[in-house]
């Protein structure tokens, strides 16, 4: 029986740490595989879940149509009638691919939720939508790679085959990430030489993405929860630690994040372009304070797309303190980058047209659906993602039309108003990592 109380202090969290030790650094490991993690998911308390529902800095911006709309007049003259929202063209060029919508399916890696049947259903629906799909890291080091004719298909090939079976001609594409452990397994070499990928190469719909980090845990590599038998099997390739329960029945599998400088990044991109000339070249960054410098370095080295995963991003397993306290919000990342030098892709909390439009107005070419896609497919494995995308597309058409514009690339930061008078960016900031920056919510980062 305890004698002390501490009003106004996180007493319950402290007592939980005193009871359970290192297990409390992470969400409840019993929920692994059935819960998707993002900001506010570091603990299971109702207070934390309520905080997660509070709009972040990107959602606080208002979308503001002008009174005078010269682009609507141009459309009127072109159509010889008053334009309607159905006249908005949402087609986009996403990282060298043709996409029917300014959307793509974000990376699901080797986590339990992201590498099973849900991911296969999501792949098939993304193909039918004509949007690109990213396959996340560590799929082959964890699940292996088996070609057609073998008794069991690998998780990666199952997703590729589902996508190819449903993909329309001339739209979409498949992007395969590689991290440190993937490089040790020569994942890109394996795929580039596999006849199963020849249709993608011949139609220009294969890309490789160099992963340097992720929004859920900036500065760390991938993490999953494994049982004792899996831990013994994976210990040869990954760091495995008994920090989740005293008996070690659930263990933490950790991948290494890799080490990058601007010169290492340039060399990596040069290697990718030279060794895999028929594949597009993508780079994914975590929401670091030097994100503008990193993005410009990638574009100048020839990257076809730069993906910025804001701190709102999630799906994967991560320490609670990272989910809630580490990394720049997506709005701050986009603000620091300013006017992009190439294709900029944005992820982090995307699920409806308003948030997507704000990211597009701040310079993104397309936005990624991660947790939202998995939840939608969980609701309806056959058509959930398609219906989610249809709802986002309708909202985008309504909003873009209301702004007096009729293409995605016509959006501009002036289409947004910030409650604190946040200025629109005409050009990028000179300093890629300023010491103190005020975000749209009035906080400093």
N, C-alpha and C positions, 0 to 999 in steps of 0.2 A: 504494500500500500504506500503510495507516495504522499509526502507531506508538503511539498512545494508546489506553487502555481506561479505562472509568469504571464499575467494579462498583457496583451499587446505584443507578445513575443511568440515566435513559432514553436510553442512548447511541444505540440503533438509531433511535429517533424523531428525535433531534437530527441524526443523519447524514442521515436521509431529508429533513429540512427543508433541510439544507445542499445536498443534491443537487437537490431539486425545488422549493424555495421555497414560494410561496403555494399550490401545489396540495396541500401536506400539511395545510393548514387544514381540508380537507374529506375525506370518505371517497374511496376510489378512484373517480374519475369513470367508469372503464370498467364499473363495476358499476351505474351509474345505469339504472333501468328494470327491473332484475332483482333488486335487493336492497331490503328495507324497512329504514328506519333508525330507531333509537331509542337509549336509553342503552346504552353499551358498543359501539356500532357506529361510533364515531368513527375507530377504526383497525381493521385487518383481522387483528390478531394474535390468536393463540389465547388469550393471557392476557386480552385485552379481552373476548372472547366468553365466557370463563369467568366474568368478573366480572359480565357482564350477566345470568347465570343465578342469581346470588345473590339471595335474596328481599329485597325492599325493606321499608320500615317498615310498609306496609299489610299485606303478607303475613305479617309476624311476629306479628300479633295472633291470639290463639286465639279460636275460637268456642266459647262456654261456655253450654250449656243449664243451666237451673235444675233443682232437684229438684222443687219445687212449681210446678205449671203451671195457674193458674186459667183461662187462656184455652183450654187444652185441655179443661178441664171444661166451659166454656161451649159449646165445639164438640160435645163429647159429648152434652150435653143437647139441643143443636139437632138433631143427627143421630139421636139415640136409639141410638147405637152408639159404639164406640171409634173415634176419628178415625184416619185413615191419611195418609201423605204425599200420596196422590193427592187429598186434600181441600184441599190448599193452592191458593189462587187467586192466580195470577201476573199477572192482568190489572192494568193500570196506566193512569193518565192522564198522558201524557208531553207536556208543553208545549202542552196544549190538545187533543191527539189521544188517541184510544183505542188502546191497544197491548195485544196479547195476552200480551206478555211484558215485563218491566222492562228491555228492551233497545232499542237503536236502532243503525242503521248510521252510523258516524261519517263525517265529511267526507273524501272523496277529491277533491282539487282537480285542478290542471292538470298534475300529475306524470305521467310516462309510465305507471307502474304503475296509477295511480288514474284514468286517463281513457280507458282502452282497453276491450278485451273483458271483462277481469276485472270491471271496475266495472259493466258492463251485466249480466253474470251475477249479480253481488252484488245489484244493484237488483231483479232479478226474484225472487230468493229472499227478500230482505227483504220484498217485497210479499206473497209467499205466507205468510210468517211473521206478517204483520199487525203489523209494527213500523215506526216512522218511519225515513226515510232522509234524510241530509243530503248535499247536493251542495256541494262545496267551492268555494273562491274561484278567480277568474281563468279559469274555463272559457270564457267568451265572449270576453274580450280575447285569449286565446291561440288558441282553436279556432274562434271565430266562432259565428254563430247563423243557422241556416237553417230556415225553416218547412217544413211538410209540402208536398210537391209539388216542392221543389227537388231537384236531382240528388243532393246529399249531405246527410245529416242531421248536425247538430252533435253533438258528444260529449254535451253537456248534454241535448239533446232525445232522444237515443238512450236515455239512462238514464231519463228521465221516461216515455217510451213503454213501456219494458220494465216499469217499476213499475206503470203504470196497467193494462197488459194482464193483470197477475197479481194485482192488489190485491183483497182481499175487500171486500165492502160494510161500511162502518162502522168499519173498522180501518185503522191506519197513517196515513201522511201524508208529504209531501215538503217538505223545508226547503232553501232556497237561500241560500247565504252571499253576502255582498257585502263586498268590501274596497275600498281606495282606487281601484285601477284599474277594478274593476267599477262603482263609482259613476260614473267618467268615461264608462263605456260605457252607463250608465243601465240596468243589468241588471234591476233590480226593475221599473222602468217597462215594460221590454220584455216581461217575463214576465206582469206583472199585466194587460196589455192584450191578450195573445195568446189567441185562442180555444182553443188547445190546453190552456190551463190552466183553462178554465172549469169542467170537472168537479171539479177540486180546490177551486176557490173556492166552488162551489155546495154542496159537501159539507163545507166547513170543514176541508179537509185540505191547505192550503198555508200555509207559514210562511216568513218571511224572517229570516235570522240575520245580525246585525251582528257581524263578526269583528274583534276588537281584538287578537288574538294567538293563539299556539298553543304547546303544551307542548314541541315539538321545538326551538323557537328563540324563547324569550320575548324580546320587544322588537324582533324583526326581522320583516320581511314574508316572503312566500313566496319560495322559491328553486327553480329547476330547472336542469338541464344541457341545453344546446341546442347543435346543430351550427352551423357558420359561417353557413349559409344561413338557418336559423331566427333566429339572432342578428341578422342584418341586417333581417329582417322585423319582429322584435319590438322593436328598438331605438327605434322611434317611441313605444312605450307604456311600456317598461320600461327600467330600468338594466341594461346588459349589460357584463360585464367579462371580460377575458382573464386569468384567474387560475388556470386548471386545467391548462393545458399550454402550453409555449413557442410552439407553432405556432398556437395559437388555434383548433384544430379542434373542441375542446369548450370552450364558454364558459358563464359563470354568468349566469343571468337572475334579477334581483332585483326583487321588488315592494316598495313602500313599506308600512310597518306602519300608517300613520295616527297621528294625534295625538289623545289623549283626556285630558280632565279630567272631573271629575264633572258639571260643567255641560254640557260638550260631549256627554257620554253622554246626559244627560237630554234635551237638545235633539234628538239623533239619534233617540231612542226616540219622542219626541213627533212628530217628522216621520214616522216609520214608521207610527205608529198613525193619524195624520191622513190620510196619502196612500194607505195601503193597508189600509183598515178591515176588509176581509174576510180578511186574512192574519194569522196568528199572529205574534207578535214574540219572537224569540229573540236572545240575546247570548252570544258565546263569548269567554272570557277566558283569557289565558295564566296560568301559576301564579305570579303576582306576590305580593310581600310584603304588599300592601294588598288582597288578594283579598276579604276579608270586607267592607270598605268598598265595593269595586266591586260585589259581588253585591247588597248591600243597596240601593245606588244604583239598580241596574237594576230590582230588584223594585219599589222605591218609584215608579219611573217607568212601571210598568205592563208590564214584560217578562213574557211567558208562560213563559219558561224561561231559566235561566242555565246555560250549559255551562262547566265548569271542566276544562281540559285539563292534567292533572298533568305534571310533568317526565318521567314515564315514557312519555308519549305519543310517537308517531312515525308513520311511513310516508313522510313527505316528506324531501327533501334538506335537510341542515343542516350547519353547521360542527361538527367533532368536539367542540370545547370546549363548545359549547352542549348537545350531546347528553348529555355526561357531567357538566357542572358548573354549569349555569344553570337556575334556577327551583326552586320548592318542590316536594317530592314530593306526590303526590296526598293522602296521609294528612294531611300538614301543612295543605294547603289546606282539606280538609274540617273539620279540627279548628279552624282559625281562623274558618271561617264559622259553625260551631256549628249551632244549630237554624235551619234555613232559613226565610225568609219566603215562599217560593214554590217552584216546581218547580226542583230542582237536578239537573243532569245531570253525570255524572262520566266522564271518559275517562282512559286511561293504563294500558297493560299488561293490559287485560281479555281473558281467554280461557277462564276456568273459573269454576264457581259459587262457590268459596270467596272469591276476591278480589271477585267481584261482590257477594256478601252483605256483606262487610265495608264496602264503599262504601255500600251501601243502609242498613246499620245506622248509619252515620255521617251520614245525612241525605239521601243521593241518592235521587231518584225512580226513576232508571233509569241504566244504564251503557252506554257506547258501545263497539262493536266496530270496530276499525280494521285494524291489521296482522293480527290474528287472522282477520278476515273475508276479507281478500285471500288469505292463505295457504290458508284453507279452500276458497275458490273455485278457487284454483290447483290444489288437490288434486283437486277434483271440481267442474267448472263447472256441473253441473246441480243437485247437491244438497249440496255441501260445507258451505255456510253453514247450511243447514237442519239438517244433522246436528250441526254445532257448537252451534247454538242449542238443539237438543233435549237435548244432553248437559248444557249449562249449566242448562236448565230442570229437568232431573231432579235435578241436584245441589242447586239452589235449593229444590226441593220437599222433598227429604230433610232439608236443613239447617234450613229454616224449621219443618218439622214437629218436628224434634228439639228446637227451642227452645220447643216448645209453642205455636206461633203458626201462623196459617193465611192471612194476607195479607201482602203486601210492606210495606205502611205500618205494620204492627204492630212491625216491627224497630226496635231501639233501641240506642244506644251501650252499654247495660249487657249486651248480648249478646256483647260482646267483652272479652277480657282481654289486657292488654299486659304483656310480660315485665318491663318496668321499672316496673310499677305505674302506668302512664299513667292518669290519671283520666278518667272519662267526662264528657262535657260536658252539663250540665243546661241551660246557657244559653250564648249566644255570649260571646266575650271582649269586654271593654269597649273595649280598644285594638285598632283594626283592623289595626295593623301594629306589634306589640311589637318592641322592640329585640332581645331574645334569647328564643327559644322552644326548649325541648327537645323533640325529636321522639321517636317511640316507639322508635327505635333508640338513643337516648341521645345523639345528636349535636345540635348547635345550628344553628338556621337564622335 
